[in-house]
Amino acid sequence: MDDTAEIRALAGSVPALLGYAGPIERLGGLTNRVYRLGGYCLRIPGPGTEAYINRAQEAVMARRAAEAGISPEVVYADPASGGMVTRYVAGAVTLTPEGFATRPGAVERTAHALRTLHRSGAGFPVRFELFAMIDAYLKLLSAKTVPLPTGYANVLAEADRVRAAFAARPVPLAPCHCDPLCENFLDTGEKVWIVDWEYSGMNDPMWDLGDLSVEAAFTPAQDVELLRAYFGAAPARADVGRMMIYKAMCDLLWTLWGLIQWADNNPADDFHAYALRRFTRCRALMAQPAFATHLAAI
């Protein structure tokens, strides 16, 4: 599909892009479409995302992350349409599981970027609440003709032990990305930039590390590298425990997100298969003896 006319029409409403007549390059996106226009990136939100993403809050968090020095400058954001324009990061490579495994220092640079975010003091206007989001996604799905994976309710009931453990030992919340897909990390070789703040909020920082580990298919050695780089020393058992438990919990949550994309006929991927993969991995992680050990540690 040729989106050129639509892109140029949108660009005409953005002061920084007025008169731009250069090339348009599609950069990707799962639920959204992202394009490079010279020194800028234009993001067009995907259909249906307005049901579960607050664009005004997203713009606030993207700007505060930019102020913290770990995300590109936001030059335009329309809370009504969800359109956003940011600076293009020249010379950066979009990370992948292979990139994390083969680019020297990529894991360490990413740990430093996340630590900078978490310690920035940025006040994000929303809290990322795992179980509240699960409830909200289940409510959305109840209005769609999409079945849950067999056994999802049983796994969710087992996750109540996690809910109780976190409630008994709460930790200080910090500004977090909360959706650390590999594609949201841009590596220049000297610095990692973080993009896409749709799901961000105040959260337990170990969520970002655990979710990143899952998305990037980290090995146990990479998990150790990530944690040591983040803390600058060997991490406490409770921190390790929270990170490892979140590896299962993020799959529990994103299973539902994938089903919503499937129900909305998002053509970017086979989201039914995506959801089933995540649910299968969640069940496997929770069934491991180490899961109970990590739960006891927190």
N, C-alpha and C positions, 0 to 999 in steps of 0.2 A: 504494500500500500504506500502510495506517495503522499507523505504528510507535508510536503514543502509549503503549499499554500496556507495550510493551517498554522504552521510554525511561523511563517513570515507575518501572518495576521496578528498572532500573539506577540511576536517580537515588536510589532509596531506600537503596542501599548506599554512597552517597557522603556523608560527614558534612556537607559544605558545601551539599548539596542536599536534606538531610532536610526533609520537610514542604513541599517546593516544589510548588505547585499552579497556577503561572502558565502562560502560553502557551509552546508549544514551536515553534521556528522552524527549518526545515531550511536549513542554510547551504551544503551542497554536499559535494564530495569525489568523487574518481575511484574509488579503491579502497575508501575508507572512507565512513562516514556521519557527518556533523558537524551538531550541533544547538545552537541557542542556547536556554538556559534562564535567563532573566533576565540576571544579571551574569556568567554562566558559559557556556563551550562544552563540550559533551560529545561525545567522539569514540568511535565504535564501529568497530573494525577490520573490514575486508572479509574474506570467507571466502577461505582459501587464503594469506593474507598471512603466516601464521605459518611458511610454508615458507622464506621468504627475509628476514624481518625479526625481529630480536631485540628484543623489547619492553622487556626490562629495560635494555638498553643505550640504547634510544631515550629512555626516561624520564630516565636520567642526563644525556644530552645536552640534552634539553629543559630540564631544571632548570638546567644550567650556562649555557645560552644566556639563560635568564631572569635569572640572576645577573649576566650581562654587560650586561643592560639592553636587549636587543634582541628579546626574546621574552616573551610573557605568562607570568605566574606559573603554575606547575603546582600545582594544589591536590589532585590525586588521580591516581594511576597504578597500575594493576593489571597487573603483568608477566605474569600467567597468562592473563588474557583480552585484554589489550591496550587495555582501556578507559582513557580519560584525560579529565580535566577541567581546563581552564585558565580564566583570567580572560578575559572578553569585552572586546575593545578597542572602546570606544565612540567613535563619530564617525569610524571608519576606513572607507575604501573599498578593496575588494579590487581589486588592480591587474589590468589586462589589457593586451594589446599596444596597444590604443587609448588606455588610460589612461596608459601610459608615454609615448605620443606627444603627448597633449594636456594632461596635468596639469603645469603649470609646476613644475620642480624635482624631479619624481618620480625621474628617473634619478639625479640628484645625491644625493637623500636615500637611495636604495637603495644607491648606492656607499658612502655613509658608514656605513650599517648593516652592510654586508658587511665593510668595513674594520674596524669596531669588533669584529665577531665574530672576524675573522682575527687581530687584534692583542690579543685579550682574554686570551690565555694560558690559556684554558680547556683542561683536559686531557680530550679525548674518549677514551673507552675502546676505540675501534675505529679501524682505518685503512680509509679508502675506497680500494680498490685496483682501478683500472679493469679491468685485464686479468684479475685474479683473479675479479672479478664477472662478466666476460664468460664465463669458463670455467664458473663456477657456474651461470649462467643457461642455458648450452648443455647442461650436465648435466641441469638440471631439464627442459628441453625434450626431451631424448632419451627421457624416460619418457612423453612426451605425443605424441599423433598430430597434430603441427603441423609442416608443412614450413618450412624456412628460405627466405627470399627467394632467388631465383635470383642467384647471384653473391656471396652473403654470404661464403662461404669464401674466395673470391679477394680480397675487400676486407679481410677479417681478416688474410690473409697479407700484404697490402700495409701493413697497420697495424703489422706487425712493425718497420718502419723507425722508427715513432713510439716503440714500446716501447724500441728500442735507443737512440734519441736521449735519451729521458727517463732511461734507466738510466745513460747516460754523463754526463749533466749534472743530477744530482738537486738539488732545491731543498728548503729547510727546509719541513717540513709545518706546517700550522696547522689549528685547528678550522674546519671548513667545513660548509656546509649540504648541498651536493652534489646537491640536487634543486630548483633554483630556478625552479619553475613560477611564472608570474605570480600565480597564486592563492595562493601562499605568502607574498606581500608585501601588507601592510595599510598604507595610507597615510592618515595623518590630515591631511596638508597641512603638518604641521610635522615629522613623524617617520615613518619607515617601520619597522614591526614585521615580524619574520620568524616564521613558524609552520611546523609539520610537520617533525619531525626524524627521520623514519623511516630515511633513507638517509645520515644525517650521519656524519662521521668526520674523522680527520686526513687532510689532502689538500693538494695544491697549490692555493693560493688562486685561481689563474687559472682553475681548473675552474669555480668559481662564476660568474666573470664571463663565460666563454665559453658555458656552459650557459644562463645568463640571457639572453645575447644571442640565442641560438637560440629559446628559449621565448617571448621577447617580440618576436621578429621585428624586432630592432633594424636600423636603417639604418647605413651606414658612419659617418654623422655622430653617431648615438647611441652607437656603439661608442667613438668618440673622446671624447664627453662622459663616458661611463662611466669610461673609463680615466683621463682627466684628473682627474675628481672623486675617483676612488679613490686615485691617487698624489699628487694635489695639484700635479702638474707633468706635463710630457710623459713618457710611459713609455719605458722602455728597449726596444730592438728585441726582446730575448729575451722580455720580458714580453708584448709584443704577439704574438709568435710563439706562445707557449704558449697564450694566450687563443684565438687563431684556430684552432690545431690542435685544441684541446678542443671547438670548435664541431662539428667533424666527429666526434670521438671520442664525444661524448655521444650523437649520433645512432646511432652504431654500437652503443652499449650499450643505449639505450632502445628500439631496434628489438626486441631480444630481450625486454625487459620487456613491450612491447606484445604480443608473441606469447604470453607467459605469461598475460597478462590474457585474451587471446582463447581460449586453451586452457581457462582456468578459467571461461569463459562469463560474464565480468564484463559486466553490462548497461549500465554507465555510458557506454560509447562504442563506436564501431565500431573495435575495437582492431586488427583485421586491416588495415584501411585506414590506421590510425595508424602501424602498424609499417612498412608499405610506403612511406608518405610520408617517414618518418624515414630509411629506408634509401636511398631515391632521393636525398634531400638530402645524405646522407653521401657517396655516390658522387660527386655533383656537386662538393662541396667539395674532395674529395681529388683530383679531376681538374683543378682549377684550377692554373695555373702558380704562383699565389701560395702554394699549399700547400707546394711545395718550398722556396720562399724563406723561409717561416716556419719550416719544419723546420730549415733551415740556420742560422737566427738563434738557435735554442735550443742 
